[in-house]
């Protein structure tokens, strides 16, 4: 199995872990990308309690599922963000929020991400997927004008906060896959270049590739895979539909809720949008990616119980294995005469 297909449980955290396992198994998934919220994974218990870890693995085994990655996007968001406000209070664990003092929240979030690495290692998982947050996303419009030194300070802040976390990842043999995504320190091609430079291209820090976030920004998702081919540690599979052709709907979303047809873009079910899936899947094979392809359900216009079952079938039908031999050997080798 070159590419196991998994279901990201973040959008299913309102359901018990056992129920999500049952559903994913019945739909034909190979495993889960387990979110660290709801009752799906308590990172402190997983880092300390052998029986808790074994119970999770037993539940997965009962349904014929495996796990290749765990995800802690919500807590990771608070490590670098500025401002820290009511949005973070609503997504991070109570013990991370604490008294709400912004710097305290950031430091507790950093500690939680270190614990997440230890929890992943005890589950036998080598990849943690998540967000980093950003002290400079608020300047994305670059107006009022922003001095270059302010942007440089933002990347320095990211490195200062994340390098100690990544030290723990190195210690336990786990890698962090940062999801390139608006509101993060790396959200497009050039911001990804700067983020990698900021941490000295250390191996503990790589990327989670989700083509939906590329397409709505006008970035070639297959080209991104190729440009950062040595850093693709995990893949999320989600589609995006652009609605910008009527002269009114803009790519920034207009502060409209998900699913509103006046938005210039929205997440849709896999295969119903504008992601060039064949180019992407071919490029994944070309760069030698053999990890999981994880389906993340965020289509506000389709029932998830229908869509998640449809999505795994769509991906399985198109996620072909690479050829066993190289182009040259397949065609006789040696080039032309």
N, C-alpha and C positions, 0 to 999 in steps of 0.2 A: 504494500500500500504506500505509494509515493506521497500522497497528500491525504491524511485523515481529515474528515470533515466534522467540525465540532460546532456546538451551539454556545454562544456567549450567553451566560445566565443573567447578566445585569438587568435586562428588561423583563426578567421573569422572577425577580427577587420577592415579589408579592406571594409567590407560591412556595410551598415547602420544597426543600432540596430533593427529597424522595420523589415528589410528584414531577418535578422538572426532569429528573432522570428517567422516570417512566415514560413521559411524553417524548423526550428526545430519542429514546430507544425505539419506541413505536413508530417514529417517523423515519428511522434509518440512519441516525447520526452515529458516528464512531466514538464520540466522546464529548466532553464539555470544556469550555473555557470558563472556569469557575470565578464568579464575582465574589468579592470580599464584603458583601453586605447581605441584608436579609438573614436567613439562617443558613446561607450557602457555605460560608466559610468565616469562622472567627479566627483571625490570624493569631491572637494570643493563645488561644486554646491549642491551635494546631502547632504552634511553636514549642509548647510545653507538655502536652498531654498525648501520650502514645495511644491511648484508647480512643480518643477523639479522632486522631488521624486514621486509625484502623477502621473506625466506623464509617468514615467518608469513603475510604477505599473499598470497603465491603459493599456499600450501597452502589457504588459505580459498577463493581463486578457483578452484582446481582442483576443489573440491567445490561450487561455486556458492553459497558462504556469504559473509556480511558480518560486520562487528563494529561494534557501537554502544557497547559498554561493556566495561571491564575491571574486575576486582574484586580487592581486596586486604584482605578481611575479617580474615584471621588476623594479619597484622602490625598493622593498624589497632587491633586489640583491645588491643595492648600499649602503646599511646601513653599512655593515662590510667589503666590498671588499677592497683588497689592492693587486695590484694597482687599482686606478680609472683611466680609460683611454678612448680612442675613442670608445670602446665597450659600455661603459655606456652612453656616449654622444648620441649614436645611439638608445638607448632604453628608457631612462628616459624622463619625461616631460621637456620641455625647462626651466621652472622655477625651477626645481630641479637641472638641470645641472648648471644654472647660469653662473658664470665665469669659471667654470671647476676646481676651486681649490678643490683638493681631499677631504680635511676635510669638506669644506663647502658643497660639494655634499653629503657626508655621513650624515651630520646633517640635511640638507634639506630633504633627503630621509627618515630619521627617523621621521621628522615632518609629512611628507606625509603619512607614515604608521599610525600614530596616527589619522590623519584626516580620513583615510580609515576606521578605527574602528568606528568613529562617523557616517560616511556615511552608513556603514553597519547597524548600529543600527537603523537609521532612515528609512531604507528600511524594517525593521523587520527581518533582517538576523543576525544570531548568530555566523557565522563562516566566517573568512577571511582566504583565502588560499594564500600562497606565499613563496618566498625565503627569506633567511636571509643574503646571502653573507657570505664571510669568509676571514679573514686576513691570514689564514694558508693553504688554498687549494693549493697555489703555492708550498707548500712543500710536496705534496702528494707522490712524488717518494722517499722522505727522503734521497735524495742525490743531491748535497753535503750534508754531515751529518748535521742533525738538532738537536740542544739540546732540551731535554725534556722541559726545561723552556720556550722555544719559543712556543711550542705547548700549554703549559699551559697558556701562555699569550694570545694566540689566543682565547681560550675559555673564558678567563676573559674579553677580549675585547668584545666578543659577548654578554656576560651577562651585561656588563656596558652599551652597546648601546641599547640592547633590553629590559632590565628591565623597563626603563621609558616608552617605547612604550607599554609594557604589562600592566603597571599601568593604562594607558588610556583604554586598552581593558577591564580590570577589572571594571573600572569606568562605562563603558557603557554596560556591560553585554555581551561582544562579546569575542570569543576565536580565537586565531591564530593557524592555522594548517600549520605547516612548511612542505613543500614538501621535503622529503628525496631524495637527488639528487646530483650527482657529481657537484662540484664547490660550495657546501654549507657547513655550519658548521657541519651539520649532513648529511652524504651521504651513510652510511652503518650501520650495527648493532652497532659496538663499538663506532663510532663517535656519534651516536644517544644517547647512554648511557651517554657519556660525556656532550653532549649538555643539556640533561635534568638535569644532576647534576649541571651544571653551573648556571642554573636559579632556582635551588632549587626545581625542580619538581613542580613549581607553575602551577595551573590549567589553567591559561590563555594560556599556551604554550603546544600545542599538535602537532599531525602529520597528514600530508596528505600522504596517502599511494598510491603509483603508482607502480604496480608490474614490469613494464618494466625496471625501474631503478635498481630493485633487480636482475632480471634475468641476465642482461648482465654483472653484477658484480659477478655472481655465488652465490647469496644469495637466500635462500628459501623464496619466498614472503609470503607463508602461515605461515611459522615459524615466520617471522617478525611480522605478524599480532598478532600471539599468544603472542610473547614476549612483545609486547608493546600494549597489548589489552586495557589497560585503557587510552591510549593516541591517539587512532585512531579517529580523529575528522572529517575526510573527506576522501573520496576515489575517486581517478582518475583511469580511466579504459583505459589502453593503452597496446599494445602488443609489443614484441621485438622478432626479429629473429636473432639467432646466426649463423654466417658463418665462424666459426673458425676451421672447420674440414679439411681444405686443407693444413695446415702447413704454410700458408702465411698470412692469415687474422687474425689480433690481436684484442683483446677486447678493446683496447684504440682508435681504429678508424683510426689511421695512418694519421691524418689531412686531410682525404678525405671527400668530401661533402656528405650530406645526400643522400641516394639512390645509391651511387656508390657501385657496387657489390664487390669491393675489400675490403670494410669495413668488419671488423670482426663481427659487429652487426649493426642493424638498426631498427628503429621503423617501424612496419607494422600494418595493420589494425587488429582490435580485432578478435581473433580466427584464424589468419593466422600465428601465431608465436609460441613461446616456453613457454608462461605463462601457468601454470597449473590451468586453470580457475575453474574447479570444486572444487579442493582443496581449492582455494582461497575463492570462494563463500561459501563453507561449513564452512570455518573458520570465515568468516564475521558473519555468523549466530551464530556460536558457541560463539563468543565473545560478542554477543548482539548488534552488530552495526546495527542501523536502519536508518542511514542517507542516503543521495543520493549517487548514483554511477554515476560519471560524465565522459562522454566519451571525451577524448582529442585527436583530430585528428592530427597526424604528419606523416602519411604514404606518403613519397615522390613518391611512385610508383603507387598510385591509386588516381583517381580524387576524391576530397573530397565530391562532390555532390552525388557521387555513394557510397563512403565508409561510410559517416556518416549515411546514410539511412540504409546501411547493418549492421553497428555496433549496432544500437539500437535494431534491430531485433535479432541479435546474443545474446546480453546481456539479453534481455527480455525473450528469450527462455530458458536461463540457470540460471538466477538469481532467484532461487526458494525461497519461503518463508520458514522460519524455522517451525518445528512442533509446535503445540500449547501446547504440554505437554512435560515433561522431559522424558528421556529414561526410568527411573524407573517406572513412572506412566504409560507410554505407554505399558510396558511389565509386568504390575501387581505389580510393586514396591517391595521394601523390599530385593532385592538381592536374593541370592541363599540359599537353605536350607542345 
